[in-house]
């Protein structure tokens, strides 16, 4: 029987140590953001930050140019704010470009560190554009690309030929999270490098690139980081690899090390400034606290989903891999498109993936437990409407 647990949700919100983060977003009344693709709600400080940035920028243009460019200055501020959220040092992070372009550059950099290994192995749960650029990177080095679907397929790689393995920390389609530390150690044991894609985890999960011993990482600036649509991506390269590039022992074929000046093309100063505003909300918040809140939201949603009538015919979709739960839940229903449209009409925003999947992202910084309660109410109503 469908039962109300709103008082439970209100109690959880009162005990939430991250509850104050929500007020730093400009949240439209009644709208619940469970969509990961939009970048979430607008940080309240973004308009003022952009205004100050524009004014300062034009004031600088009346004087003799000096120092670094506007976008590089903002990018360095963004890197400093991002570093604690992914367990890295600011000097190891470059903020610019898109995730696909950063994947291309990082694959090339990794290949130059392993010049006797011609294979680039990339997980198939990355975006389609990433696969094309990964193929271009393999062709650029005169090597070949090996795409894999799951953890089991890693055992089939020709390890003595693999320069780098690029994998997503989270399963983008189904929402599971991989044991990054264990996989990194295993891949290093074969003499290969590791590149992690963090778009589905940074800002919502416990990410620690240093403790994982990661070599490279990339990720988007929106989703859980508050950069908004069009936010720049970022690229991490472990500091231990810096000397291999700077001393010339590793030729780059015209592609600079991701930490070197000049690697990234001139970025949009405004989009980087927006990312800085979003990251400022998470200043001082530990990745472990964000992960705990996300896990609580997901557990609460699943508990509510378990109360649905058996004729609702909706299920939690999972992959063939045995993965732990991340900050995303994927639901399967043969009328998923209609459900997404119905939820949109009720101000609950989710992502639809063809042909029958709904992806829900549980951002710990702006979602309340009451929001999850309300979202499940609307989901339940929508399901019975289309039955």
C-alpha positions in Angstrom: 0.0 0.0 0.0 1.2 3.5 -0.8 2.1 5.2 2.4 3.4 8.7 3.1 6.8 9.2 4.8 7.1 13.0 4.4 7.6 13.4 8.2 10.6 11.1 7.9 12.0 13.1 5.1 11.6 16.3 7.1 13.4 14.8 10.0 16.3 13.7 7.7 16.5 17.2 6.3 16.7 18.7 9.8 19.6 16.4 10.6 21.4 17.0 7.3 24.9 18.6 7.9 24.8 19.8 4.3 21.4 21.4 4.4 22.7 25.0 4.3 24.3 24.4 0.9 20.9 24.5 -0.8 20.2 28.1 0.0 23.2 29.1 -2.1 21.4 28.1 -5.3 18.7 30.1 -7.0 16.1 27.3 -7.1 12.8 27.9 -8.9 9.9 27.1 -6.5 8.6 23.6 -6.9 11.2 22.5 -9.5 13.2 19.3 -8.6 16.4 18.8 -10.5 17.1 15.1 -10.9 18.6 15.6 -14.3 22.3 15.3 -14.6 22.7 16.7 -18.1 21.5 20.3 -17.4 24.1 21.2 -14.8 21.5 21.8 -12.1 20.3 25.1 -10.6 22.0 28.5 -10.9 24.4 29.4 -8.0 23.1 32.6 -6.5 26.6 34.3 -6.7 27.0 33.6 -10.4 25.3 36.8 -11.8 27.3 39.1 -9.4 30.5 37.2 -10.1 30.1 37.6 -13.8 29.3 41.3 -13.5 32.4 41.9 -11.4 34.5 39.9 -13.8 33.3 41.9 -16.8 33.9 45.2 -15.0 37.4 44.1 -13.9 38.2 42.8 -17.4 37.4 46.1 -19.1 39.3 48.1 -16.4 42.3 46.0 -17.2 42.0 46.8 -20.9 42.5 50.5 -20.2 46.0 49.7 -18.8 49.1 48.2 -20.1 48.6 44.4 -20.3 50.5 42.4 -17.7 50.3 39.0 -16.1 48.3 36.1 -17.3 45.2 36.3 -19.4 41.7 36.6 -17.9 40.6 33.0 -18.7 43.9 31.5 -17.3 43.5 33.4 -14.1 40.0 32.2 -13.7 41.0 28.6 -14.7 43.7 28.6 -12.0 41.1 29.7 -9.4 38.8 26.9 -10.6 41.6 24.3 -10.3 42.3 25.4 -6.8 38.7 25.0 -5.8 38.3 21.7 -7.6 41.4 20.0 -6.2 40.1 19.1 -2.7 37.0 17.6 -4.3 38.9 15.1 -6.4 42.0 14.5 -4.1 44.5 16.3 -6.2 46.8 19.3 -6.1 45.8 22.5 -8.0 49.1 22.3 -10.0 48.0 18.9 -11.4 44.7 20.3 -12.9 44.1 22.2 -16.1 40.6 23.7 -16.5 39.6 24.2 -20.2 38.1 22.5 -23.2 35.5 19.7 -23.2 35.8 16.2 -21.7 36.2 14.7 -25.2 39.1 17.0 -26.1 40.7 16.4 -22.7 40.4 12.7 -23.2 42.2 13.0 -26.6 45.0 15.0 -25.0 45.4 12.8 -22.0 45.5 9.6 -24.2 48.3 11.1 -26.3 50.2 12.1 -23.2 49.8 8.6 -21.7 50.9 7.1 -25.0 54.1 9.1 -25.0 54.9 7.7 -21.5 54.6 4.2 -22.9 56.0 4.6 -26.5 56.6 0.8 -26.9 52.9 0.0 -26.2 50.6 0.8 -29.2 47.2 0.0 -27.7 44.8 2.5 -26.1 42.0 0.8 -24.1 38.9 2.9 -23.5 35.6 1.9 -21.8 32.5 1.9 -24.0 30.4 3.7 -21.4 32.0 7.0 -22.4 30.1 9.4 -24.7 30.0 8.7 -28.5 32.2 11.7 -29.2 34.8 10.3 -26.8 35.1 7.1 -28.8 35.7 9.0 -32.0 38.4 11.2 -30.5 40.0 8.1 -28.8 40.1 6.5 -32.3 41.8 9.7 -33.6 44.3 9.5 -30.7 45.2 5.9 -31.6 45.6 6.8 -35.2 47.8 9.8 -34.3 50.3 7.6 -32.5 50.1 4.9 -35.1 48.6 2.5 -32.7 45.1 1.0 -32.3 42.1 1.5 -30.1 40.6 -1.3 -28.0 37.1 -0.7 -26.7 35.8 -2.7 -23.7 32.4 -3.0 -22.1 33.0 -4.3 -18.6 35.5 -5.2 -16.0 35.5 -8.8 -17.2 36.7 -7.7 -20.6 39.8 -6.2 -19.1 41.2 -9.7 -18.6 41.2 -10.1 -22.4 43.4 -7.1 -23.1 46.8 -7.7 -24.7 48.5 -6.3 -21.6 52.0 -6.2 -22.9 50.8 -3.8 -25.6 48.4 -1.6 -23.5 49.7 1.9 -22.8 46.7 3.2 -20.9 43.3 2.2 -19.8 40.6 4.9 -19.7 37.5 4.1 -17.7 34.6 5.9 -16.2 34.5 5.9 -12.4 30.7 5.5 -12.6 28.7 3.4 -15.1 27.1 6.3 -17.0 24.2 4.2 -18.2 23.2 2.3 -15.1 24.8 4.4 -12.3 27.1 1.9 -10.5 30.5 3.0 -9.2 33.8 1.1 -9.7 36.5 0.4 -7.2 39.0 2.9 -8.6 41.8 2.1 -6.2 41.7 -1.6 -6.8 41.4 -1.3 -10.6 44.2 1.2 -10.7 46.5 -1.1 -8.7 45.6 -4.1 -11.0 46.2 -2.1 -14.2 49.5 -0.7 -12.8 50.5 -4.3 -12.2 50.5 -4.9 -15.9 52.7 -1.8 -16.5 49.9 0.3 -18.0 48.7 3.7 -17.0 45.2 4.6 -15.8 42.9 7.5 -16.9 39.6 8.0 -14.9 36.6 9.8 -16.2 35.0 11.6 -13.2 31.9 13.4 -14.7 29.5 11.2 -12.8 31.3 11.3 -9.5 33.1 14.6 -8.7 31.0 16.6 -6.4 28.8 13.7 -5.3 31.1 10.8 -4.5 34.3 10.2 -2.5 37.0 10.8 -5.1 40.6 10.7 -4.1 43.0 10.6 -7.1 46.1 10.6 -4.9 45.0 7.7 -2.8 44.0 5.8 -6.0 47.4 6.5 -7.4 45.8 7.6 -10.6 47.9 8.8 -13.5 45.3 10.9 -15.4 41.7 12.0 -15.0 39.1 14.1 -16.8 35.7 15.3 -16.0 33.0 17.9 -16.9 32.4 21.1 -14.9 28.6 20.8 -14.7 26.5 17.9 -13.3 27.3 18.1 -9.6 29.9 20.9 -9.7 27.4 23.7 -10.5 29.1 25.1 -13.6 26.0 25.0 -15.7 25.5 24.0 -19.3 28.6 24.7 -21.3 30.9 24.6 -18.3 34.6 23.8 -19.1 36.0 20.4 -18.5 39.2 19.6 -16.5 42.2 17.4 -16.9 44.3 15.9 -14.1 47.9 14.6 -14.6 49.8 13.2 -11.6 52.7 15.4 -10.7 55.1 12.4 -10.8 54.8 12.4 -14.6 55.8 16.1 -15.0 59.5 15.5 -15.4 59.1 12.9 -18.1 57.6 15.7 -20.3 59.6 18.7 -19.2 63.0 17.1 -19.6 62.2 16.0 -23.2 62.6 12.3 -22.4 59.1 11.8 -23.6 58.5 13.3 -27.0 54.9 14.6 -27.5 54.6 14.8 -31.2 53.5 18.4 -31.0 51.1 17.8 -28.1 52.1 19.4 -24.8 51.9 17.9 -21.4 48.4 18.9 -19.9 50.1 20.9 -17.2 52.3 22.9 -19.6 51.4 26.4 -20.6 49.9 26.5 -24.0 48.2 23.1 -23.9 44.7 24.4 -23.6 43.2 26.7 -26.2 41.8 30.0 -25.1 38.7 29.2 -23.1 35.5 31.2 -22.4 36.3 33.4 -19.5 32.6 33.6 -18.6 32.1 29.9 -18.5 35.1 29.4 -16.3 33.9 32.2 -14.0 30.5 30.4 -13.8 32.3 27.2 -12.8 34.2 29.1 -10.0 30.9 30.3 -8.6 29.5 26.8 -8.5 32.7 25.4 -6.9 32.6 28.1 -4.3 29.5 26.5 -2.8 31.4 23.3 -2.1 34.4 25.1 -0.5 35.4 23.2 2.7 32.9 20.4 2.0 34.6 17.0 2.1 34.0 14.4 -0.7 33.2 11.9 2.0 30.3 14.1 3.3 29.0 14.6 -0.2 29.0 10.9 -0.8 27.2 10.1 2.5 24.5 12.6 1.6 24.1 11.2 -1.9 23.9 7.7 -0.6 21.2 8.7 1.9 19.1 10.3 -0.9 19.5 7.2 -3.1 18.5 4.9 -0.2 15.5 7.0 0.6 14.4 7.0 -3.0 14.8 3.2 -3.3 12.8 2.7 -0.1 10.0 4.8 -1.5 10.2 3.0 -4.8 9.7 -0.3 -2.9 6.3 0.9 -1.8 5.0 1.2 -5.3 2.2 -1.1 -6.4 3.4 -4.2 -8.1 1.5 -3.2 -11.3 3.6 -0.1 -11.8 6.0 -2.2 -13.9 9.1 -0.1 -13.3 12.4 -1.6 -12.3 15.8 -0.5 -11.2 18.1 -1.2 -14.1 21.6 -2.6 -13.4 24.6 -3.6 -15.5 26.3 -7.0 -15.7 29.1 -5.7 -13.5 28.8 -6.0 -9.7 29.1 -2.3 -8.8 28.4 -0.4 -5.7 25.7 2.3 -5.8 26.6 5.7 -7.0 24.7 9.0 -6.9 22.6 7.9 -9.9 19.7 5.5 -10.3 18.5 4.2 -13.7 14.9 3.0 -14.0 13.5 0.9 -16.8 10.0 1.1 -18.2 8.6 0.5 -21.7 7.0 3.9 -21.6 10.0 5.8 -20.3 9.6 8.7 -22.7 6.0 9.3 -21.6 7.0 9.1 -17.9 9.8 11.7 -18.4 7.4 14.0 -20.2 4.8 13.5 -17.4 7.3 14.3 -14.7 8.5 17.3 -16.6 4.9 18.6 -16.6 5.0 18.2 -12.8 8.3 20.1 -12.5 10.4 16.9 -11.8 13.3 16.9 -14.2 14.9 13.6 -15.2 17.0 12.3 -18.1 15.5 10.0 -20.7 17.8 7.5 -22.6 16.4 5.5 -25.5 14.7 3.3 -25.7 13.3 2.6 -22.1 15.6 4.2 -19.5 15.1 7.1 -17.0 18.3 8.4 -15.3 17.9 10.2 -12.0 20.9 12.0 -10.4 20.9 12.8 -6.7 23.0 15.9 -6.2 23.9 16.2 -2.5 24.4 19.9 -2.5 21.0 21.2 -3.6 18.5 18.3 -3.1 16.5 17.6 0.1 15.0 14.4 1.3 11.6 16.2 1.0 12.4 16.7 -2.7 12.9 13.0 -3.1 9.6 12.3 -1.3 7.8 14.7 -3.6 9.5 13.3 -6.7 8.4 9.8 -5.9 4.9 11.0 -5.3 4.8 12.5 -8.8 6.4 9.4 -10.3 3.8 7.2 -8.7 1.0 9.5 -10.0 2.5 9.5 -13.5 2.9 5.8 -13.6 -0.8 5.3 -12.8 -1.8 7.9 -15.4 -0.1 6.0 -18.2 -1.2 2.6 -17.1 
